Amino acid sequence: MDTYSPWSTATSSDAAAVVADAANVATSALSSIDASGIYNSSLVTSALSTIGDAQFFEESIAPSTVRTQLAVTGDLSNPSTTLNLIKGMKWLLANMSKGRNVSDFMPHVVKLVGAPSLEVRKMVYIYLARYANHDTQCREMALLSINAFQRGLADREPLLRSLALRVLTCMDVPDVLQLQILGVRTCCKDSSPYVRKCAANAVGKLHPRCLEVGDESQAEQLVDIITTLLEEDGSTMVLTSAMIAFCEICPQRLDLLHGCYRKVCHLLTDMDEWGQVVVIDALMRYCRTYFKQPRGQLKGSAERIDQERRVTRSTRKEIVDGTIVVDNEETDSNHESKMNGNTTDSLL
């Protein structure tokens, strides 16, 4: 019994046409790559746009379309509405990554702080962290949502709590400085190390503002927060940010490192490379300030100091009844007395 095959109806001319079409497509794709290896063909660009979120980097999407997607009047929990919000926010973040100013979308985005979708809220906080202090108009619109930012500090997601703190502390407004410090104090006791790290980073931003308005008491509160993190926190992520904030706000108050010096030295190798540079510099200044000077330093004998530290065993010659006696087990006290010139023994 004969079986049907789709290839049985194809002629040799049809096969040749398919091969020719494939060759043309390959040729056009190769010709779209210039000498620098960059795609310059709309054919290839449209093909890449179907992969992931690359479509949001295209110039074909009009800003008016994005405004329509963000201007939601109905139920925010509607799946179709959530999909439009995600598309609009991804377009904004894509343009932010390209260095373009999209602050004119602030009135549409600030209304989405309380969106039920977790993905939408994450992108909204990222946008607000960038433009909350962009200009006077953006700052005023962000202040209208300050209660929503405070509620975000108690969100279930650690990332949203940290983003809410970043947005709250980005606004350079003296009237809300006390609320910002209160938010930092709350996040310093958070269960997530990432949130506590963001709180330590926020201290470096708030301390100069306290000094600008002349509020020394609030500035001292921020120093106390950093001291508490250094002494009580055991996460290297938090300690790194706390040490960086310490070097920014009070680099000369090395006495604050008394309670955490040994812990920082022990965890230094686990810190990230950029933080190690700052921490090592702070520890070096601490050692030069509080460690005892080595013996002989004031006498200016560097060679003698080096010899005292490295020589632990030496050969000693003594003359006993005219016979030279060699003793290789020299005690530290004998060695120290010889270095002080209190014996006639010599070192080989």
HELIX and SHEET records of a PDB file:
HELIX    1   1 PRO A    6  THR A    9  5                                   4    
HELIX    2   2 SER A   12  SER A   31  1                                  20    
HELIX    3   3 SER A   42  LEU A   48  1                                   7    
HELIX    4   4 ALA A   54  PHE A   57  5                                   4    
HELIX    5   5 PRO A   63  LEU A   70  1                                   8    
HELIX    6   6 PRO A   79  SER A   97  1                                  19    
HELIX    7   7 SER A  103  PHE A  105  5                                   3    
HELIX    8   8 MET A  106  VAL A  109  1                                   4    
HELIX    9   9 VAL A  110  LEU A  112  5                                   3    
HELIX   10  10 LEU A  118  TYR A  131  1                                  14    
HELIX   11  11 THR A  136  LEU A  143  1                                   8    
HELIX   12  12 ILE A  146  GLY A  152  1                                   7    
HELIX   13  13 PRO A  158  CYS A  170  1                                  13    
HELIX   14  14 PRO A  174  VAL A  176  5                                   3    
HELIX   15  15 LEU A  177  CYS A  187  1                                  11    
HELIX   16  16 PRO A  193  GLU A  212  1                                  20    
HELIX   17  17 GLU A  216  GLU A  232  1                                  17    
HELIX   18  18 THR A  236  ILE A  249  1                                  14    
HELIX   19  19 LEU A  254  LEU A  257  5                                   4    
HELIX   20  20 TYR A  261  LEU A  267  1                                   7    
HELIX   21  21 LEU A  268  ASP A  270  5                                   3    
HELIX   22  22 GLU A  273  TYR A  290  1                                  18    
HELIX   23  23 ALA A  302  ARG A  310  1                                   9    
HELIX   24  24 ASP A  332  MET A  339  1                                   8    
SHEET    1   A 2 ARG A 316  VAL A 320  0                                        
SHEET    2   A 2 THR A 323  ASP A 327 -1                                        
END                                                                             
